[in-house]
Amino acid sequence: MLNFQGILAGFAAFVIIGLFHPLVTRLEYAYGKKIWWVLAIPGILFVILSFFLTQLYSIIAGCLGFAFFWSTAEIFMQHERVCKGRAKRNPNREYPDHQAHETNTTKRR
């Protein structure tokens, strides 16, 4: 009999990563890096939950937990990319590095 748990876990990880990448960019665009705790708390909860689930459910909960952890770190990296001009800025939000960036470019001219 074939065991499909590995394939299903891999597929779940693939889907989770695919969903979390745009989630991080949209959260940073809308709220900035101050939203990090909204990603960290579910990460902790999903990892704890994974201890109490069985087999495939435990694996998926663990993958979700660590995807939230990675996204917590990634929100800070995304913010740095935005401040350096490598990602889209939200025009309705103030960035602390925004004025310093404009000052440096005007001094070079």
N, C-alpha and C positions, 0 to 999 in steps of 0.2 A: 504494500500500500504506500502511496506517495504521501510525503509530508509537505504541506503547502505553507507552513507557518513562516519559514524563512523568506519565501517569496512575498507573502502578505506583509511581513514586517518591513521588508525592503521597499515594497510599494508604498506602505504607509509613511515611511521615512521620506521617500521621494515626494509624496503629496504634501507632507508637513513642511518640508524645506521650500517647496514651490509656493506654498501659501504664506509663509513667514517672510520671504524676501520682499514682496510688495507691501506687506503689513508694516515692516520697519520703515520703509521710505515714506509711506503715507502718514504714519504716526509722527515721524520727525518733521515732516512738512507742516502738519497741522498743529502739533504741540511742542515741538522741540525736544531737547534731551531731558526735560523735566518729567517726562512720562515714563522714565525707566522703571519705576516701581510697579507700574501696571503690567509690565512684562516679568518682573522678578517674582512677584507674589504667586501668580499661577504656576510659574516654574517650580517653586518650592512645593506647592500643593500637588502638582502632578507627580513629582518625584516621590513624595511621601505616599501618594495613592498607589504608585507602582509597587510598593512593598506589600500591599494588601490584595492586589489582583492576581489572577492566575494567567499563566502562559502568554498568549498573544496580547491580551489586554494589558498585562504588565509591561510588555515590550513597547507597546504603542504609548502608554502613559509615560514611560521613561523617555521615549523619543520626544514626546510633546514637552515634557519638563525641560529637557536639555535644549530643545529648540527655543523655548522661552528664555532660558539662560543665555544662549548665544545671541538672541535678539536683544537682550538687555545690554550686552556689550556692544552689539552692532549699532544700537541707537546712538551711542557716543561716537562711534567711528563715522556713522552717517552724518552726524552733526559737524564733525571735522571736515568731511568732504564738502558739505554745504558752505562752511566758512571759507574754505579754500577755493570755492568756485567750481568744484568738480561735480556738484549736484544742484538741483533746482532749489532756489530760495523761495520762501513764502513772502510775497511782497507786503503782506499785512502784519508781519511780525518783525520786531527789532532783533538784530543779531549783534552781540557785543563786538565781534571782530569786523563787522560790516564797515564802520566808520574808519577804522585803522586801515582796512584794505583800500578804501577810496582815497585816503590821505597818501598812502604809499604810491599809488598809481599816478596821482596828480603831481607829486614831487618829482617823479622820474621824467615827466614831460618837459 
